[in-house]
Amino acid sequence: MIKKIIILTFVLAVSFSAKAQTETENPRPKVGLVLSGGGAKGLAHIGVLKVIDSLGIQIDYVAGTSMGAIIGGLYAAGYSGKELDSIFQEIDFNKLISDDLPRISKAFYERDNAERYAVKLPIKNFKVRLPSALSRGQNTYNLFSKLILPVNNINDFSKLQVPFFCVATNIETGKQVVLESGDLTQAIMASGALPSLYQPVVIDGDMLIDGGVVNNYPITELLAKGMDKIIGVDVQDDLQKRKGLVSATDVLFQINNFRTISDMQLKSKETDVYIKPDITDYNVVSFEEGNEIIESGKHAAIANIETLKSLPKRENNQHFALVSPDSLTISGFSVKGIDRYTRAYVLGKLKLKPNEKISYNRFVSGVNNLVATNNFNSFRYNLKKSSSSDSYHLETQLAETKNTTFLRLGIHFDDLYKSAALINITKKQLLFKNDVASFDFILGDNVRYNFEYLIDKGFYYSVGFRSRYNTFNKNISAELLLEDSEIDATGLNKIGTELEDFTNQFYLQTLFRKDFALSLGLEHKRLELSSETFLSSRSDDEFIFEQTDYLSVFSGLKLDTYDNKYFPKKGMYFNGDLHWYLLASDFNQDFDGFSIAKADLGYAFSVSDRMALNFRSSGGFKMGDRSTKSLDFALGGFGNDLINNFIPFIGYDFISLSGNSFVKTYASADYEVFKKHHILLEANWANVDDDIFETGEWFSLPDYRGYGLGYGVETLVGPLQVKYSYSPESKKSIWFFNLGFWF
């Protein structure tokens, strides 16, 4: 019996030993996945990953370049192909690629700049320079940072849920750089930094750009990781025939593809499962056709499904899942890379306080606030989770903008100022670290200028000075110029008038409850109104209606969360202003002090992806002396940023209706028939006269109505708008035309 047990034990031991030896000699083959670059065509990688996941294939290493690095890095972090599909379906690629930050992220001063100039060019040593790239990539960085946040404590990419590396190019040496450790967000940003589109990314002192410049299919480096089987997805262009080479861009892409096509002839033979989606109808920026590109990747993978089925499977047949947090608590901050600006300035723009729990969207909004100052070429950050709590330590690395002088240009035409060309010089850090000086010189039918100097203190009181000169010729309401008895005697309703306005303001401004701008200031205004036609028989010279210097103090409160100044789809607007006119020069001999108060309130919201409604209500009144009429309210016309108390009112020409008090209601429906093409239905109603708040007329049915139908296009130089308007009271129609940003 004992002999039998010994023999049985020996047989079992030999069997297990043989099995173990067999398994050691024939281990499970390791599978590597290599994803090429190709811009928007790289979205086909997502379709391939969805098939790989559905088959439960075990991927042991991922390598990628450019878009392949982005998709591969997110997959390695833990996102499945299906999850990546959902993520990319929600992305607005136009906003992602550009530096188009949300309007609300910009301070009022920066917002005005963005909505006034068509072209912005840096100047150094009196020479105009082109920017290094079209985009700083901040929107892209914000997106990837949030997606990678659950694993951003992992600095060794081989420790990710799927080991990973990507390839970038050192722009100074032209050599390949393999990124397999450090900040994952930075790594995939560097690998995907397409020259001229995204600015280079600096990592460990190396200035890096798109890895596709030197190696768009890093299979050799992947095989060196010990991979036995390689799945390769190639989304690179084939060489074009003569009929496809119709532009300079086509020729440049063809030249660039010579090397990559030659490389792929060898590299494709080293690939065990070579997947080449049919993407000949798409290019590197065909993001709007992302669904079709993803499907092409899926179909290409299915065409290789039998080979894919033969590859090893994951033991649990499940891919890891990541969840990005909706809120976070930041316990501390470190700020690096600043010289001209202070730590308090940076944190003030971020609007962050230690140990305060905030939504992730609010955190990104703070990041955008800082970037929108345009004082930094780049802002990179890392949220390091504390080992002892759920809070994060924010590590920031800034690169200050070296260029502090800029040339800005714009063009404009409207029915009041007529044609205009704008030349602007902006100088930051003129006298202090946080200051900016800007001078607009406007040439055209009416020469004008605007000057502004601001010392920006963020949440503290900022100090500013403004100076402007405006002039135009227009038939304006006689009620602004004459007494009632003179109007009755002459029978004039309108008078051809030249207006000149020279205004200077010194003010203090601070942010109130984070979004309101509260200002207090002192104003000098010289107002001249003259006519060469009125009472011309009395004199050979022009007749002077007004030639007065006014001194006033003012206060204002402003809120503006509209997402678009000209075609808002959401947001609120409030602008309240109170002026106390204290002194006037001798020309106005009957002057007595008075004050003018006015307010404008608006609310816009979307009822569908294409339709938005906008409602606005405004009003104003004068208190004190009634004899000074030239600063009364004057309604009529169409536009933005009108001076003094001129109020737009469609259905009537500029400065047609006047009085020392008014109420107005406005409503519009904006249908975006094509991208950036708008059809607008508009209506406004108003009562305007002297003392309507005392007589109760402000609450009666409107005396004046105007309706409009317009078409608007958002262009590089600003909105192009054509508007037909009609007034039932006058039974007249008026056309309005505008091109370019208002200034």
C-alpha positions in Angstrom: 0.0 0.0 0.0 2.8 2.4 0.9 4.6 1.5 -2.3 1.4 2.4 -4.3 1.1 5.7 -2.6 4.7 6.6 -3.2 4.4 5.6 -6.9 1.2 7.7 -7.3 2.8 10.7 -5.7 5.8 10.4 -7.9 3.6 10.2 -11.1 1.6 13.3 -10.1 4.7 15.3 -9.3 6.2 14.4 -12.7 2.9 15.3 -14.4 2.7 18.7 -12.7 6.3 19.4 -13.4 5.9 18.6 -17.1 2.8 20.8 -17.3 4.6 23.7 -15.6 7.6 23.2 -17.9 5.3 23.3 -20.9 3.7 26.5 -19.7 7.0 28.1 -19.1 8.3 27.1 -22.5 5.0 28.3 -24.2 3.9 31.4 -22.3 0.9 33.4 -23.4 2.0 35.7 -26.3 2.0 39.4 -25.4 -0.1 41.7 -27.6 1.0 45.2 -28.4 -1.2 47.9 -30.1 0.3 50.7 -32.2 -1.8 53.7 -33.3 -0.6 56.0 -36.0 -1.1 59.8 -36.2 -3.5 61.4 -38.7 -5.4 64.2 -37.1 -9.2 63.8 -37.3 -8.7 60.5 -39.2 -7.3 59.1 -36.0 -10.8 59.0 -34.6 -11.0 55.7 -36.6 -8.8 54.3 -33.7 -12.0 54.5 -31.5 -13.9 52.2 -33.9 -11.1 49.7 -33.8 -10.9 49.7 -30.0 -14.7 49.1 -29.7 -14.2 45.9 -31.7 -11.1 44.9 -29.7 -13.1 45.4 -26.4 -16.1 43.4 -27.8 -13.8 40.5 -28.4 -12.2 40.8 -25.0 -8.6 40.9 -26.4 -5.8 41.4 -23.9 -3.7 44.4 -24.8 -0.3 44.3 -23.0 1.1 47.6 -24.3 -0.1 50.6 -26.3 2.1 52.9 -28.4 0.9 55.9 -30.3 1.8 59.1 -32.1 -0.2 62.3 -32.4 -3.9 61.4 -32.4 -2.8 57.8 -31.9 -1.1 59.0 -28.7 -4.2 60.8 -27.5 -6.6 57.9 -28.1 -4.0 55.4 -26.9 -3.1 57.4 -23.8 -6.8 57.6 -22.7 -7.3 53.9 -23.5 -4.3 53.0 -21.4 -5.6 55.2 -18.6 -8.7 53.1 -18.4 -11.3 54.4 -20.9 -12.9 51.7 -23.1 -13.5 52.2 -26.8 -17.2 52.7 -26.1 -16.5 55.3 -23.5 -14.1 57.1 -25.8 -16.8 57.2 -28.4 -19.2 58.9 -26.0 -16.5 61.4 -24.9 -15.7 62.5 -28.4 -19.3 62.7 -29.5 -19.8 65.5 -27.0 -16.7 67.6 -28.0 -17.1 70.8 -30.0 -13.8 70.4 -31.9 -13.8 74.0 -33.2 -13.7 75.3 -29.7 -11.4 72.6 -28.5 -8.7 73.4 -31.1 -9.0 77.1 -31.0 -8.3 79.6 -28.2 -12.0 80.4 -28.1 -12.5 80.7 -24.4 -15.9 81.3 -23.0 -16.8 85.0 -23.2 -17.6 85.1 -19.4 -14.1 84.0 -18.6 -12.7 87.3 -20.0 -12.5 90.4 -17.9 -14.6 93.3 -19.2 -11.5 94.9 -20.7 -10.3 91.7 -22.4 -13.8 91.1 -23.6 -14.0 94.5 -25.3 -10.7 93.7 -27.0 -11.8 90.4 -28.3 -15.0 92.0 -29.7 -13.4 94.9 -31.4 -10.3 93.7 -33.4 -10.2 91.4 -36.3 -6.4 90.9 -36.3 -3.9 90.8 -33.4 -0.2 90.7 -34.1 2.7 90.9 -31.6 5.4 93.6 -32.0 9.0 93.3 -30.9 11.8 95.8 -31.6 9.3 97.7 -33.8 8.8 94.7 -36.0 5.5 92.9 -36.5 5.8 89.2 -35.8 3.4 86.3 -36.5 2.5 84.1 -33.5 4.2 80.7 -33.2 0.9 78.8 -33.6 -2.8 79.4 -34.1 -3.7 78.0 -30.7 -2.2 77.7 -27.2 -4.2 74.5 -26.8 -5.6 75.5 -23.4 -9.1 74.1 -24.1 -7.5 70.8 -25.1 -5.3 70.7 -22.1 -8.3 71.4 -19.8 -10.2 68.5 -21.3 -7.4 65.9 -21.1 -6.5 67.0 -17.5 -10.0 66.3 -16.3 -10.2 62.9 -18.1 -6.8 61.8 -16.8 -7.3 63.2 -13.2 -8.2 59.8 -11.7 -4.7 58.4 -12.7 -2.6 61.6 -12.7 -0.6 60.4 -9.6 0.9 57.7 -11.9 4.1 59.0 -13.3 5.4 55.8 -14.7 3.2 55.1 -17.8 4.1 51.3 -17.6 2.0 51.3 -14.3 -1.1 52.5 -16.1 -4.0 50.1 -16.4 -2.5 49.3 -19.8 1.3 50.1 -20.2 1.8 53.0 -22.6 4.3 55.2 -24.3 4.1 57.8 -27.1 6.5 59.6 -29.4 7.2 63.4 -29.8 9.8 65.4 -31.8 12.4 67.7 -30.3 12.0 70.7 -32.6 15.5 72.0 -31.8 17.4 68.7 -32.7 14.9 67.0 -35.0 15.3 63.8 -32.9 12.7 61.5 -31.6 11.7 61.6 -27.9 9.9 58.6 -26.4 7.6 59.7 -23.6 6.9 56.9 -21.0 7.0 58.8 -17.7 6.0 62.1 -16.2 2.7 64.0 -16.7 0.4 62.0 -19.0 -1.6 65.0 -20.1 1.6 66.8 -21.0 2.9 63.8 -22.9 -0.1 63.3 -25.2 -0.3 67.1 -25.7 3.3 67.1 -26.9 2.9 64.1 -29.2 -0.2 65.8 -30.8 1.2 69.3 -31.1 0.7 69.7 -34.8 3.1 72.4 -36.1 1.5 75.8 -36.7 -1.8 74.6 -35.1 -0.6 74.0 -31.5 2.4 75.7 -29.9 5.3 73.4 -28.8 5.1 71.8 -25.4 8.2 72.0 -23.1 8.9 68.9 -21.1 12.1 68.6 -19.0 13.7 71.4 -21.0 12.9 69.9 -24.4 10.7 71.8 -26.8 8.5 69.1 -28.3 6.0 69.0 -31.3 4.0 66.3 -33.1 5.8 62.9 -33.1 4.6 62.3 -36.6 7.4 64.5 -37.9 9.9 61.7 -37.1 8.0 58.5 -36.4 4.3 58.2 -37.1 4.0 54.5 -36.4 6.3 53.5 -33.5 6.2 49.7 -34.0 10.0 49.2 -33.6 9.9 50.7 -30.1 6.8 48.6 -29.2 8.5 45.4 -30.3 11.4 46.3 -28.0 9.0 46.1 -25.1 8.8 42.3 -25.6 5.6 42.2 -27.6 5.0 39.0 -29.6 1.9 40.0 -31.6 1.3 43.5 -32.9 -2.1 45.0 -33.8 -1.4 48.1 -35.9 -4.0 50.8 -37.0 -2.7 53.0 -39.8 -4.7 56.2 -40.6 -2.0 57.9 -42.6 -2.6 59.3 -46.1 -1.7 57.5 -49.2 0.1 59.5 -51.9 -2.3 61.6 -54.0 -2.6 61.4 -57.7 -2.2 64.5 -59.9 -5.9 65.5 -59.8 -5.7 65.6 -56.0 -2.8 68.1 -55.9 -4.7 71.3 -56.5 -3.4 73.6 -53.7 -0.2 74.5 -51.9 -1.5 72.6 -48.8 -2.0 69.5 -50.9 1.5 69.7 -52.2 3.0 70.2 -48.7 1.1 67.2 -47.3 2.2 65.1 -50.3 5.9 66.0 -49.6 5.5 65.1 -45.9 3.9 61.8 -46.8 6.9 60.6 -49.0 8.8 59.5 -45.9 5.8 58.0 -44.0 4.6 56.0 -46.9 8.1 54.7 -47.5 8.4 53.7 -43.8 5.1 51.9 -43.8 6.1 49.6 -46.6 8.5 48.0 -44.1 6.6 48.6 -40.9 3.3 47.1 -42.2 5.2 43.8 -42.8 6.1 43.7 -39.1 2.5 44.1 -38.1 0.6 40.8 -37.4 -2.9 42.4 -37.6 -2.6 45.4 -40.0 -5.8 47.5 -40.0 -6.0 50.3 -42.5 -9.5 52.0 -42.4 -10.8 53.5 -45.6 -10.5 57.2 -44.9 -9.6 58.6 -48.3 -12.6 61.0 -48.2 -11.4 62.7 -45.0 -8.5 65.0 -44.0 -6.7 65.9 -40.8 -9.4 68.4 -39.8 -12.5 66.5 -40.7 -13.7 66.4 -37.1 -17.3 67.2 -38.1 -17.4 63.9 -39.8 -16.2 62.0 -36.8 -19.1 59.5 -36.7 -18.3 58.3 -40.2 -14.6 58.1 -39.4 -15.2 56.0 -36.2 -17.4 53.7 -38.2 -14.7 53.3 -40.9 -12.4 52.1 -38.1 -15.0 49.6 -36.9 -15.5 48.2 -40.3 -11.8 47.8 -40.9 -11.4 45.9 -37.7 -14.3 43.6 -38.5 -12.6 42.8 -41.8 -9.8 41.3 -39.7 -12.0 39.7 -37.0 -11.0 36.1 -37.6 -7.3 37.0 -36.9 -8.3 39.1 -33.9 -10.3 36.3 -32.4 -7.2 34.2 -32.3 -5.4 36.6 -29.9 -5.3 36.0 -26.1 -8.3 37.2 -24.1 -8.5 39.1 -20.9 -9.1 36.9 -17.9 -12.1 38.8 -16.5 -13.2 40.0 -20.0 -13.8 43.6 -18.6 -12.0 46.8 -19.3 -11.3 49.1 -16.4 -13.6 52.1 -15.8 -12.6 55.7 -14.8 -14.8 58.3 -13.3 -13.7 62.0 -13.4 -14.8 63.9 -10.3 -17.6 66.5 -10.6 -16.2 68.5 -7.6 -12.9 68.9 -5.7 -11.3 70.6 -2.7 -8.0 72.3 -3.2 -6.0 72.4 0.0 -2.9 74.3 -1.2 -1.2 75.9 -4.2 2.2 76.2 -5.7 2.8 78.8 -8.4 5.9 78.6 -10.6 7.2 80.5 -13.7 6.0 84.0 -12.7 8.3 87.0 -12.7 6.3 90.1 -13.8 3.1 89.0 -12.0 2.4 88.1 -8.4 1.1 85.0 -6.8 -1.9 86.9 -5.5 -2.6 88.1 -9.1 -2.7 84.5 -10.3 -4.8 83.1 -7.5 -7.1 86.1 -7.7 -7.8 85.4 -11.4 -8.3 81.7 -10.6 -10.8 82.7 -7.9 -9.7 79.9 -5.6 -9.6 79.8 -1.8 -7.8 77.1 0.3 -10.0 74.1 1.4 -13.1 75.4 -0.4 -15.1 72.7 -2.2 -15.9 73.7 -5.7 -17.3 72.1 -8.9 -14.8 71.0 -11.5 -16.5 73.3 -14.0 -15.9 76.3 -11.7 -12.2 75.3 -11.4 -11.9 75.2 -15.2 -13.7 78.6 -15.3 -11.0 80.0 -13.0 -8.3 78.6 -15.3 -10.0 80.3 -18.3 -10.1 83.5 -16.4 -6.4 83.5 -16.0 -5.6 82.4 -19.6 -8.1 85.0 -21.0 -5.8 87.8 -19.7 -3.4 86.9 -22.5 -0.5 87.5 -20.1 0.7 83.9 -20.4 1.8 81.8 -23.3 0.8 78.7 -21.5 -0.7 77.6 -18.2 -0.1 74.0 -17.2 -1.3 72.5 -13.9 -1.5 69.3 -12.0 -3.9 68.3 -9.3 -2.1 66.0 -6.9 -4.4 64.1 -4.6 -3.5 64.1 -0.9 -2.7 60.7 0.5 -4.5 61.6 3.8 -7.7 63.1 2.5 -9.8 63.6 -0.6 -8.3 67.1 -1.2 -5.9 68.1 -4.0 -2.8 70.2 -4.1 -2.7 72.4 -7.2 0.7 72.6 -8.9 0.9 75.3 -11.6 3.6 76.1 -14.1 3.1 79.4 -16.1 5.0 80.8 -19.0 4.7 84.6 -19.1 4.1 86.2 -22.5 7.3 87.9 -23.6 5.6 90.1 -26.1 4.0 93.0 -24.4 3.2 95.2 -27.4 0.6 94.4 -30.0 -0.8 95.8 -33.2 -4.5 95.2 -33.7 -6.6 96.0 -36.7 -10.3 96.2 -37.6 -12.7 97.4 -40.2 -16.3 98.6 -39.8 -19.3 100.1 -41.7 -22.6 101.2 -40.3 -25.3 103.7 -41.1 -24.2 106.2 -38.5 -20.4 106.4 -38.6 -20.1 105.1 -42.1 -16.8 103.4 -43.2 -14.0 103.1 -40.7 -10.6 101.4 -40.4 -9.2 100.8 -36.9 -5.5 100.8 -36.0 -4.7 100.0 -32.4 -1.5 99.8 -30.4 -1.6 98.0 -27.1 1.2 98.0 -24.6 1.1 95.9 -21.4 3.3 96.6 -18.4 3.9 100.2 -19.5 4.4 101.6 -16.0 3.4 98.7 -13.7 3.3 94.9 -13.8 -0.5 94.8 -14.0 -1.2 97.7 -16.3 -2.2 98.0 -20.0 -2.5 101.0 -22.3 -4.5 100.9 -25.5 -4.9 103.5 -28.2 -7.4 103.2 -31.1 -7.0 105.5 -34.1 -10.1 105.3 -36.4 -9.8 106.5 -40.0 -12.7 106.9 -42.3 -15.7 109.1 -42.9 -15.6 110.2 -39.3 -12.1 110.3 -37.7 -12.2 109.1 -34.0 -10.0 107.9 -31.3 -10.2 105.9 -28.1 -7.5 105.7 -25.4 -7.6 103.5 -22.2 -5.2 102.9 -19.4 -5.9 100.4 -16.7 -4.1 99.1 -13.7 -5.7 95.8 -13.1 -6.0 94.7 -9.5 -8.6 92.0 -9.9 -10.8 91.8 -6.9 -9.2 94.9 -5.4 -10.0 98.4 -6.8 -8.5 98.7 -10.3 -7.6 102.2 -11.5 -8.3 103.4 -15.0 -8.4 106.4 -17.3 -10.4 106.6 -20.6 -10.4 109.3 -23.3 -12.4 109.3 -26.5 -13.3 111.5 -29.4 -16.4 110.9 -31.5 -17.9 112.8 -34.4 -20.6 112.2 -37.0 -23.1 114.1 -39.2 -26.7 113.2 -39.0 -30.3 114.5 -39.3 -31.3 114.3 -35.6 -34.4 115.1 -33.6 -35.0 118.8 -33.3 -36.2 118.2 -29.7 -32.6 117.6 -28.7 -31.6 121.1 -30.0 -34.5 123.5 -29.8 -37.1 124.7 -27.3 -40.7 123.7 -28.0 -41.5 127.3 -29.1 -38.6 127.2 -31.6 -39.8 123.9 -33.0 -43.3 125.3 -33.4 -41.9 128.4 -35.1 -39.7 126.6 -37.6 -41.8 123.5 -38.1 -38.7 121.3 -38.1 -38.7 117.7 -36.9 -35.0 117.0 -37.8 -32.0 119.1 -38.3 -28.8 118.2 -40.2 -26.2 118.4 -37.4 -22.5 117.7 -36.8 -21.9 116.2 -33.4 -18.5 116.2 -31.7 -18.0 114.5 -28.3 -14.7 114.6 -26.4 -14.9 112.7 -23.1 -12.4 111.9 -20.4 -13.0 109.6 -17.4 -10.9 108.7 -14.4 -12.4 105.8 -12.5 -12.0 103.1 -9.9 -13.5 99.6 -10.5 -13.8 96.5 -8.5 -15.5 93.1 -8.9 -18.6 92.8 -6.8 -19.9 89.2 -6.0 -17.4 87.9 -8.5 -19.3 88.8 -11.7 -20.5 92.4 -11.2 -18.2 95.3 -12.1 -18.8 98.3 -9.8 -17.2 101.6 -10.9 -17.0 105.1 -9.5 -15.4 108.0 -11.3 -15.1 111.6 -12.4 -15.9 112.7 -16.0 -15.1 115.7 -18.2 -17.2 116.0 -21.4 -17.0 118.6 -24.1 -20.0 118.5 -26.4 -20.4 120.4 -29.6 -23.5 120.5 -31.8 -23.6 122.6 -34.9 -25.4 122.9 -38.2 -24.6 124.6 -41.5 -28.2 124.4 -42.7 -30.2 125.6 -39.7 -31.1 129.4 -39.9 -28.4 129.8 -42.6 -29.9 133.2 -43.6 -28.8 134.7 -40.3 -25.1 133.9 -40.8 -22.6 132.7 -43.3 -21.1 130.5 -40.6 -22.4 127.4 -39.0 -25.0 127.7 -36.2 -23.8 126.5 -32.8 -26.4 124.7 -30.7 -24.1 123.5 -28.0 -20.4 124.1 -27.1 -20.2 123.2 -23.5 -17.8 121.5 -21.1 -19.5 119.4 -18.4 -18.0 118.1 -15.2 -19.8 115.1 -13.6 -19.3 112.2 -11.2 -20.6 108.8 -12.1 -21.2 105.3 -10.9 -22.0 102.1 -12.7 -22.8 98.5 -12.1 -22.4 95.9 -14.9 -23.1 92.2 -15.3 -22.6 90.5 -18.6 -22.8 86.7 -18.9 -24.0 86.6 -22.5 -22.1 83.9 -24.4 -22.0 86.0 -27.5 -22.3 89.8 -27.7 -24.0 89.9 -31.1 -25.9 86.6 -31.2 -26.4 85.5 -27.6 -27.8 82.0 -26.9 -27.7 82.1 -23.1 -26.8 84.4 -20.3 -27.8 87.6 -18.5 -27.0 91.2 -19.0 -27.3 94.3 -16.7 -25.9 97.7 -17.1 -26.8 100.5 -14.7 -25.4 104.0 -14.9 -25.9 107.2 -12.8 -24.3 110.5 -13.7 -24.4 113.7 -11.6 -23.7 116.8 -13.8 -22.3 119.3 -11.4 -20.7 122.1 -13.5 -20.9 123.5 -17.0 -18.9 126.1 -19.0 -20.2 129.6 -19.7 -21.8 128.7 -23.1 -24.7 127.0 -21.1 -25.6 130.1 -19.1 -28.8 128.7 -17.7 -27.2 125.5 -16.4 -28.4 124.1 -13.2 -27.2 120.8 -11.8 -29.0 117.6 -12.9 -28.5 113.8 -12.9 -29.4 111.1 -15.4 -30.1 107.5 -14.4 -30.5 104.6 -16.8 -30.5 100.8 -16.8 -30.6 98.0 -19.3 -31.5 94.4 -18.4 -31.4 91.4 -20.7 -31.9 87.6 -20.6 -31.1 85.1 -23.4 -31.8 81.4 -23.5 -32.0 78.6 -26.1 -35.1 76.6 -26.9 -33.3 74.2 -29.2 -29.8 73.7 -30.6 -30.6 76.3 -33.3 -33.2 78.6 -31.8 -32.5 81.2 -29.1 -34.6 83.9 -27.6 -33.4 87.2 -26.2 -35.5 89.6 -24.1 -34.3 93.1 -23.0 -35.9 95.9 -21.1 -34.4 99.4 -20.5 -35.3 102.7 -19.2 -34.0 106.1 -17.9 -34.9 109.4 -16.6 -33.5 112.8 -15.7 -33.7 114.5 -12.3 -33.1 118.2 -11.7 -32.7 120.9 -14.4 -34.7 120.2 -17.6 -33.2 123.1 -19.7 -30.1 121.1 -20.9 -31.6 118.9 -23.7 -28.5 117.8 -25.5 -27.8 115.0 -23.1 -31.4 113.7 -23.1 -32.3 110.3 -24.4 -32.5 109.8 -28.1 -33.9 106.6 -29.6 -33.5 105.2 -33.1 -31.2 103.1 -35.3 -29.4 99.9 -34.8 -26.1 98.9 -33.3 -23.9 98.5 -30.2 -21.7 100.8 -28.1 -23.5 104.0 -29.0 -22.3 107.0 -27.1 -24.0 109.2 -24.5 -27.7 108.5 -24.1 -28.4 107.3 -27.7 -30.5 104.1 -27.6 -30.9 101.7 -30.5 -34.6 101.3 -31.7 -35.3 99.6 -34.9 -38.1 101.0 -37.1 -36.7 104.5 -36.8 -33.5 106.2 -38.0 -30.8 107.1 -35.5 -31.7 109.8 -33.0 -35.3 110.2 -34.2 -37.2 110.1 -30.9 -36.1 112.1 -27.9 -37.1 113.0 -24.3 -35.7 113.2 -20.8 -37.2 109.8 -19.9 -38.0 106.6 -21.7 -38.9 102.9 -21.4 -38.2 100.3 -24.0 -38.8 96.6 -24.4 -37.0 94.4 -27.0 -37.5 90.8 -28.0 -35.7 88.7 -30.7 -35.8 85.2 -32.0 -32.4 84.0 -33.5 -32.4 80.9 -35.7 -29.0 79.6 -36.7 -29.9 78.2 -40.1 -26.3 77.2 -40.8 -23.2 77.4 -38.6 -22.7 81.1 -37.8 -25.5 82.1 -40.1 -28.4 83.7 -38.3 -32.0 84.7 -39.2 -33.4 87.1 -36.7 -37.0 88.3 -36.0 -37.0 91.4 -33.8 -39.5 93.7 -32.2 -39.2 96.7 -29.9 -41.7 98.9 -28.2 -41.1 102.2 -26.4 -42.5 105.3 -24.8 -40.2 108.4 -24.8 -41.0 111.9 -23.8 -40.4 114.4 -21.0 -41.3 113.3 -17.5 -43.1 110.1 -18.4 -42.5 108.6 -15.0 -44.3 111.5 -13.4 -47.3 111.5 -15.8 -47.6 107.7 -15.7 -47.1 107.4 -19.5 -44.3 104.9 -18.9 -46.9 102.3 -17.9 -49.3 103.0 -20.9 -49.5 101.2 -24.2 -46.4 102.0 -26.3 -46.4 105.1 -28.5 -43.7 103.7 -30.8 -43.2 100.3 -32.3 -40.7 98.8 -34.6 -40.3 95.3 -36.2 -37.4 93.8 -38.0 -36.2 90.9 -40.1 -32.5 90.4 -40.4 -29.8 88.1 -41.6 -26.4 87.9 -39.9 -23.1 86.1 -40.5 -20.3 85.8 -38.0 -17.1 86.5 -40.0 -13.4 87.0 -39.1 -13.8 90.7 -39.1 -17.0 90.7 -37.1 -20.7 90.3 -37.8 -22.1 91.0 -41.2 -25.7 92.1 -40.7 -28.5 93.2 -43.1 -31.8 94.2 -41.4 -35.2 95.4 -42.7 -37.3 97.3 -40.2 -40.7 98.8 -40.2 -42.7 101.1 -37.9 -46.5 101.1 -37.9 -46.7 104.6 -36.6 -44.6 106.2 -39.4 -45.6 103.6 -41.9 -42.0 103.7 -43.2 -39.4 101.0 -43.6 -35.7 101.4 -43.0 -32.8 99.2 -44.0 -29.8 98.9 -41.7 -26.4 97.4 -42.8 -23.4 96.6 -40.6 -20.0 95.0 -41.3 -17.4 94.3 -38.7 -17.1 94.7 -34.9 -18.5 97.9 -33.4 -16.0 100.4 -32.2 
